[in-house]
Amino acid sequence: MNFSDDPSDFFLKKNPNLKERFNNSVYKELSNTCVYTSIATAGLWRLFGDHLPFINSLRMFERLVASGINHFDLGNNYGRPPGSAEKKFGKVIKKYSDLRDELIISSKAGYEMLPGPNGSGSSLKYLRGSIESSLKRIGIDYLDIFYRFLKRFGLF
């Protein structure tokens, strides 16, 4: 190993088709966090889930990343059946685990996911359970952004 080499070259040897990805998009700082997100976010509600073959979702992810998209938005009930979009995205991200630190992965909760009084809303119990379940479905240790819907204010 030569320490004068650019560290990103090690990644590009594995993924040469992604060399120009940062030149294909515009990035903005996310609030005052020093984190940069592509100005276009890939919402995965209908792009992932059991209603689509895995290969279609994988190709879509590869095209989005190659185009410079680094922000992927999920929801605990995305896909059909609910949660299947996060599961499928988890399989894709496992294949591209070396990209995890470059990506912004967001999810959300608030809509009905389970029957009963604690199956939706913005209670701490529901939100904590939703976050934990999302992390398990995706197979990652953390979410970069978590949104919650506030039904009582009509913000959903």
Beta strands, then each sheet from edge to edge (+ up, - down):
strand 1: 27-29
strand 2: 36-38
strand 3: 42-43
strand 4: 71-73
strand 5: 104-109
strand 6: 145-148
sheet 1: 1+ 2-
sheet 2: 3+ 4+ 5+ 6+
end
